[in-house]
Amino acid sequence: MFIKKGDTVKVISGDNKGKIGKVLQVLAKEERVIVEGVNIVSRHTRPSNAYPDGGIIKKEAPIAISNVMYYDTKNNQASKVGYKEVDGKKVRYAKKTGTQIDK
């Protein structure tokens, strides 16, 4: 898994192509991610304790992890993610720019 919770990603295919957002959740078993502001779906709900009025609720739905790419906010570029060893630790880095992702 190259993408982790909290990463900024760019959608590279599908209806939301080109959108940039923060990863809210990674569903590793299903190989899907939930990205903030991407793939918004409407859900009709009955009144409950959580939603006393009920109605239509909009929320993010998962998208395939293969449809997103890590987005380097410092250089404003989407990049593949690689791994390298720094000071005996395995860290992620952006292949296009060479910047280190993990501290």
Beta strands, then each sheet from edge to edge (+ up, - down):
strand 1: 8-11
strand 2: 20-27
strand 3: 32-35
strand 4: 40-45
strand 5: 55-60
strand 6: 63-64
strand 7: 68-72
strand 8: 77-79
strand 9: 81-86
strand 10: 89-94
sheet 1: 6+ 3- 2+ 1- 7+ 8-
sheet 2: 4+ 5-
sheet 3: 9+ 10-
end
